[in-house]
């Protein structure tokens, strides 16, 4: 049984499987907010409320991704874990480029910073487990 002292000292480690499972719960909450409370979600990142219902579609896609992440975590699919690191960091980098060069609202970086932090957490867990060999194909 872990206690808070062990966690703070870094004596206990979270597996890559757990990082993906926790990330699936984050996606579940994010998707539910986008589907059921899009105005609240927009206010959270200081954007105006969505003018149309397209956000509902995006929210449902996030819910589907949440299921994929949860399912892959349950199956301990290490190849999927490695792919998510590349995908999540790539999405953050692409969004950063769009903010700088295409005028996208910087507020999106708030949500994607959470994604990038999760990707780094997963990458660190994979490295500790000896599974850090990333495969692009």
Residue, then its C-alpha position, 0 to 999 in steps of 0.5 A: x500500500x502506498x502512502x503520500x510520503x512514498x509518492x512525494x519521494x518518488x518511491x512508487x512508480x506509476x506504470x505506463x498502463x496506469x497513465x493511459x488509464x488515467x488519461x482515458x478518464x480525463x478524456x471521458x470528462x472532457x468529452x462529456x463536458x463538450x457534449x453536455x456542457x459546451x458553453x461551460x467548457x468554452x468558458x473554462x478556456x476563456x472562449x465564447x460559447x460555440x455558435x453551432x452544434x459541431x462541438x457535440x460531434x467533437x465531444x462524441x469523438x473525444x468520448x470514443x477516444x476515451x473508450x479506446x484509451x481505456x480499452x488499450x490500457x486494460x489490454x496493456x497494449x504497449x504499442x498503443x501507449x508508444x503511439x499515443x506519446x507521439x500523437x499527443x505531443x504532435x498535436x500539441x506541437x501542431x497547435x502551437x504552430x497554428x497559434x503562432x502562425x495561423x492566428x488560432x486562439x492560444x486558449x486551446x493550449x491550456x487543454x493541450x498542455x494537459x495532453x502533452x503533460x500526460x504524454x510525457x508522463x507516459x513516455x517516462x513510464x515507458x522508459x522506466x519499464x524498458x519499452x521506450x522504443x518508439x515505432x512510427x510505423 
